[in-house]
Amino acid sequence: MSFGDKAAARLAGKTVFVTGASSGIGQATVLALAEAAKGDLKFVLAARRTDRLDELKKKLETDYKGIQVLPFKLDVSKVEETENIVSKLPKEFSEVDVLINNAGMVHGTEKVGSINQNDIEIMFHTNVLGLISVTQQFVGEMRKRNKGDIVNIGSIAGREPYVGGGIYCATKAAVRSFTETLRKENIDTRIRVIEVDPGAVETEFSVVRFRGDKSKADAVYAGTEPLVADDIAEFITYTLTRRENVVIADTLIFPNHQASPTHVYRKN
């Protein structure tokens, strides 16, 4: 059996729930998994922007006969939405095999003492509390079935804090700690808990950080060749298509000009 056939067989028929599926790494991961499975998947595409989810659903259904796709409006920063996920899912989508906690965001580069309280709260609610709440919706059933995959998207920022990233770095460090705890708590099961920590990836992420100022966002990557969403999506797909007993628990992925959040080589 070829590498591709093995990957397809290991994904076949699974239900995959992806947060932040409307753009960036989330959307790229959906497309990569669909290709690897040759369309033999059920997707719950969760995000705030349902117009984009509808477009993604249309593309998937055009490209893959038999694929099942459910756009699902979800703002992970709102606990009233994350606590009632399973009850809102149709029965055929409610038994989730793969959870990809991708939704995340960052606002601003202010130093401690000048950080807006609203920015602090939205980052923690989205990156930490939302991720934990969504995970709690599905991990119990995974334990009952003694199988499942949980992929948490962390960041290089969760490993090494940097100036102007006090809150964002703290949220990603929290994700890292939560992920390690989750793995240890489920060591008696066949649940795989995976963390993927990207470095510099050029998506809409930096535009959000600079509150829509694309010139400032572009400056972050000036003189470098950042990763793109597909690079991370390919690796997530790789982790999920290993043999069931193989856990790629923890991975840091950055471009070859980067060694840490602040150690970056830039061409003149």
C-alpha positions as a printed Julia matrix, in Angstrom:
268×3 Matrix{Float64}:
   0.0    0.0    0.0
   1.4    3.41  -0.98
   1.98   6.27   1.46
  -1.05   8.1    0.04
  -3.29   5.04   0.27
  -2.3    4.49   3.89
  -3.09   8.1    4.73
  -6.49   7.88   3.05
  -7.35   4.64   4.84
  -6.43   6.11   8.23
  -8.73   9.1    7.7
 -11.57   7.28   5.96
 -15.04   8.09   7.26
 -13.89  10.24  10.17
 -15.72  13.32  11.43
 -13.4   16.32  11.78
 -14.32  19.46  13.76
 -12.16  22.49  12.93
 -12.35  25.86  14.69
 -11.25  28.94  12.8
 -11.97  27.08   9.56
 -12.87  30.13   7.5
  -9.32  31.25   6.66
  -5.59  30.78   7.19
  -4.27  27.59   8.74
  -7.77  26.31   9.54
  -9.0   26.52   5.96
  -5.74  25.16   4.57
  -5.93  22.19   6.94
  -9.47  21.35   5.85
  -8.37  21.32   2.21
  -5.26  19.25   2.96
  -7.21  16.65   4.94
  -9.89  16.41   2.25
  -7.21  15.75  -0.35
  -5.43  13.17   1.81
  -8.71  11.33   2.49
  -9.81  11.59  -1.14
 -13.0   13.18   0.13
 -13.99  10.34   2.46
 -14.6   12.62   5.46
 -17.26  14.52   7.33
 -16.35  18.08   8.29
 -17.82  20.48  10.82
 -16.4   23.84   9.77
 -16.64  26.23  12.71
 -16.02  29.97  12.55
 -17.71  33.33  12.91
 -17.74  34.17   9.18
 -20.32  31.8    7.76
 -20.14  33.32   4.28
 -16.59  32.03   3.98
 -17.62  28.66   5.4
 -20.33  28.39   2.75
 -17.75  29.09   0.04
 -15.45  26.42   1.45
 -18.31  23.92   1.62
 -19.12  24.59  -2.03
 -15.52  24.03  -3.08
 -15.23  20.79  -1.13
 -18.47  19.4   -2.51
 -17.42  20.35  -6.04
 -14.02  18.7   -5.7
 -15.0   15.54  -3.8
 -18.02  13.39  -4.46
 -19.59  12.08  -1.25
 -17.86  14.44   1.16
 -20.15  15.77   3.92
 -19.69  19.34   5.13
 -21.53  21.25   7.84
 -20.8   24.99   8.23
 -21.21  25.83  11.91
 -21.33  29.39  13.22
 -19.18  29.59  16.34
 -17.39  32.34  18.2
 -15.05  30.49  20.55
 -14.6   33.61  22.68
 -18.23  33.33  23.85
 -18.76  30.67  26.48
 -22.5   30.53  25.81
 -21.68  29.26  22.33
 -18.9   26.82  23.21
 -20.81  25.12  26.02
 -23.64  23.93  23.78
 -21.86  22.67  20.7
 -22.81  19.0   20.7
 -26.52  19.66  21.26
 -26.53  21.86  18.15
 -24.93  19.28  15.86
 -27.02  16.9   13.74
 -26.63  13.31  14.89
 -24.55  12.34  11.87
 -21.94  14.97  12.76
 -21.98  14.69  16.56
 -19.49  11.83  16.99
 -16.28  13.77  16.43
 -13.14  11.75  15.74
 -10.72  14.63  15.19
 -10.83  18.01  16.94
  -8.57  20.73  15.59
  -8.43  23.72  17.93
  -7.13  26.26  15.45
  -9.04  29.46  16.29
  -6.75  32.09  17.78
  -5.9   35.75  17.55
  -3.7   38.59  18.77
  -4.42  42.29  19.25
  -1.72  44.91  19.54
   1.95  45.11  20.47
   1.68  47.31  23.56
   3.94  46.69  26.56
   2.58  45.8   29.98
   1.15  48.91  31.56
  -0.31  50.13  28.27
  -2.35  47.1   27.22
  -6.04  47.64  26.62
  -8.2   45.56  28.98
 -10.51  44.53  26.13
  -7.53  43.17  24.2
  -6.43  41.15  27.22
  -9.87  39.63  27.62
 -10.49  38.81  23.95
  -7.1   37.08  23.63
  -7.62  34.96  26.73
 -11.25  34.19  25.88
 -10.34  33.15  22.33
  -6.96  31.48  22.71
  -7.34  29.81  26.1
 -10.85  29.69  27.54
 -12.47  28.99  24.19
 -10.0   26.23  23.34
 -10.51  24.58  26.72
 -14.28  24.85  26.52
 -14.44  23.35  23.02
 -12.15  20.51  24.07
 -14.37  19.7   27.03
 -17.33  19.25  24.68
 -15.7   16.3   22.92
 -13.06  14.67  25.09
 -15.57  12.79  27.25
 -17.09  10.97  24.28
 -13.64  10.27  22.9
 -12.77   8.62  26.2
 -15.91   6.49  26.07
 -15.03   5.33  22.54
 -11.35   5.0   23.53
 -10.17   6.82  20.42
  -9.82  10.27  18.91
  -7.34  12.97  17.99
  -7.06  16.45  19.5
  -4.78  18.93  17.74
  -4.07  22.23  19.48
  -2.43  25.01  17.49
   0.03  26.75  19.76
   2.85  29.09  18.76
   6.56  29.63  19.0
   5.45  32.52  21.26
   4.33  29.99  23.85
   7.9   28.79  24.2
   9.78  32.1   24.28
   8.07  35.39  25.29
   9.02  38.62  23.56
   8.6   42.34  24.16
   5.15  43.56  23.17
   3.69  40.07  23.31
   3.04  39.74  27.02
  -0.58  38.67  26.7
  -0.41  36.69  23.48
   2.69  34.81  24.66
   0.96  34.06  27.97
  -2.08  32.65  26.2
   0.02  30.34  24.05
   2.05  29.22  27.05
  -1.27  28.34  28.68
  -2.24  26.3   25.62
   1.04  24.43  25.86
   0.5   23.63  29.54
  -3.11  22.6   28.96
  -2.1   20.33  26.08
   0.52  18.55  28.15
  -1.95  18.05  30.98
  -4.57  16.73  28.57
  -2.1   14.22  27.15
  -1.16  12.94  30.6
  -4.8   12.7   31.69
  -5.6   10.52  28.68
  -2.52   8.31  28.74
  -4.79   5.34  29.56
  -6.7    5.76  26.28
  -6.08   5.68  22.52
  -6.67   9.44  22.32
  -3.79  11.25  20.65
  -3.09  14.78  21.9
  -0.96  16.82  19.51
   0.39  20.36  19.65
   1.72  22.17  16.6
   3.62  25.41  17.27
   4.11  27.56  14.15
   6.71  30.27  13.88
   6.41  33.0   11.25
   3.44  32.2    9.02
   2.01  34.86   6.75
  -1.8   34.85   7.02
  -4.44  37.39   8.06
  -3.11  36.94  11.6
  -0.73  39.92  11.52
  -3.33  42.17   9.89
  -5.58  41.48  12.88
  -2.69  42.16  15.26
  -2.18  45.61  13.73
  -5.92  46.31  13.67
  -6.24  46.22   9.88
  -3.06  48.14   9.06
  -1.65  45.97   6.27
   1.5   48.05   5.86
   2.51  47.3    9.45
   1.59  43.64   8.98
   3.7   43.4    5.83
   6.65  44.96   7.65
   6.76  41.98  10.01
   7.8   39.76   7.1
   9.97  42.28   5.21
  13.26  40.75   4.05
  12.16  37.24   4.98
  10.37  34.28   3.43
   7.71  33.28   5.98
   5.85  30.02   5.96
   2.37  29.9    4.46
  -0.76  28.25   5.83
  -0.3   25.22   3.56
   3.03  24.42   5.24
   1.33  24.0    8.62
  -1.68  22.23   7.11
   0.56  19.64   5.47
   2.21  18.88   8.78
  -1.09  18.62  10.66
  -2.27  16.19   8.01
   0.93  14.19   8.45
   0.4   13.9   12.22
  -3.18  12.7   11.75
  -2.32  10.06   9.18
   0.26   8.17  11.21
  -0.48   4.72  12.56
  -2.87   4.95  15.52
  -0.14   4.19  18.06
   2.15   6.96  16.76
   1.8   10.3   18.53
   3.72  13.26  17.15
   3.13  15.05  20.4
   4.91  18.35  20.06
   6.36  20.15  17.05
   7.9   23.58  16.41
   7.81  24.67  12.77
   9.47  27.82  11.48
  11.15  29.02   8.26
  14.89  28.54   7.89
  15.65  32.21   8.54
  14.08  32.03  12.01
  15.51  30.54  15.2
  13.2   32.12  17.81
  10.48  34.78  17.95
  13.14  37.51  17.95
  16.1   35.8   16.26
  15.28  36.35  12.59
  17.63  36.91   9.66
  16.47  39.59   7.24
  17.94  40.25   3.82
  18.83  43.89   3.21
